[in-house]
Amino acid sequence: MKSPISNPILTLGNWYHHYLSIPARSVDLVLTDPPYGILEKHKLTDSKLDIREFELTIDHILKEDGLLIMFCNLQLLTKLLA
């Protein structure tokens, strides 16, 4: 059983603004609800997720036994699993 994290760091905001400052293999958990790029037709603020950049970043910062929990719609899920 893992010991609890003694000094957790929580970051809230756009991950594009934070990920460059995160050391490699240092993250236990990424919990995210990325943009889906589906609100553009409604003239609301939303941007498409660069899936390849997202995958590379998560792979770089997440510990070997770390977890990624991501909320997404079915359209984004099928792209991620492809």
C-alpha positions as CSV (number, residue, x, y, z in Angstrom):
1,M,0.0,0.0,0.0
2,K,1.3,3.4,-0.9
3,S,1.9,6.0,1.7
4,P,-0.1,9.2,1.6
5,I,1.3,12.2,-0.3
6,S,2.7,14.5,2.3
7,N,2.7,17.8,0.3
8,P,0.2,17.6,-2.5
9,I,0.2,20.3,-5.1
10,L,-3.1,21.1,-6.8
11,T,-3.2,23.1,-10.0
12,L,-6.4,24.6,-11.3
13,G,-6.5,26.2,-14.8
14,N,-5.6,25.6,-18.4
15,W,-3.0,22.9,-18.5
16,Y,-1.3,24.6,-21.4
17,H,-0.2,27.3,-19.0
18,H,1.2,24.9,-16.4
19,Y,2.6,21.8,-17.9
20,L,6.0,23.1,-18.8
21,S,6.8,23.8,-15.2
22,I,6.0,20.2,-14.1
23,P,9.0,17.9,-13.7
24,A,9.1,14.6,-15.6
25,R,7.5,11.6,-13.9
26,S,6.4,13.6,-10.9
27,V,2.6,13.5,-11.1
28,D,0.5,10.9,-9.3
29,L,-2.9,11.9,-10.7
30,V,-4.1,14.0,-13.6
31,L,-7.9,14.7,-13.3
32,T,-9.0,16.7,-16.3
33,D,-12.1,17.7,-18.3
34,P,-10.5,18.9,-21.6
35,P,-12.1,21.1,-24.2
36,Y,-14.0,19.1,-26.8
37,G,-14.0,21.7,-29.6
38,I,-17.8,21.4,-29.9
39,L,-18.9,24.8,-28.8
40,E,-17.5,26.7,-31.8
41,K,-20.7,26.4,-33.7
42,H,-22.5,28.1,-30.8
43,K,-20.0,31.0,-30.7
44,L,-18.9,30.0,-27.2
45,T,-15.3,29.8,-26.0
46,D,-13.9,26.3,-26.5
47,S,-10.9,25.0,-28.4
48,K,-10.0,21.7,-29.9
49,L,-7.7,19.5,-27.9
50,D,-4.4,18.7,-29.6
51,I,-4.6,14.9,-28.8
52,R,-1.0,14.1,-29.8
53,E,0.4,17.0,-27.6
54,F,-1.9,15.9,-24.8
55,E,-0.7,12.3,-24.9
56,L,3.0,13.3,-25.0
57,T,2.6,15.6,-22.1
58,I,0.7,13.2,-19.9
59,D,3.3,10.5,-20.8
60,H,6.1,12.8,-19.8
61,I,4.7,14.1,-16.4
62,L,2.8,11.1,-15.1
63,K,4.6,8.6,-12.8
64,E,4.9,5.0,-14.0
65,D,2.1,4.0,-11.6
66,G,0.2,7.3,-11.9
67,L,-3.4,7.7,-12.9
68,L,-5.2,9.7,-15.6
69,I,-8.9,10.4,-15.0
70,M,-10.4,12.3,-17.9
71,F,-14.0,13.3,-18.5
72,C,-14.9,13.4,-22.2
73,N,-17.6,13.0,-24.7
74,L,-17.9,9.9,-26.9
75,Q,-16.4,11.7,-30.0
76,L,-13.2,12.5,-28.1
77,L,-13.0,9.1,-26.5
78,T,-13.1,7.4,-29.9
79,K,-10.2,9.6,-31.1
80,L,-8.2,8.9,-28.0
81,L,-8.7,5.1,-28.4
82,A,-7.9,5.1,-32.1
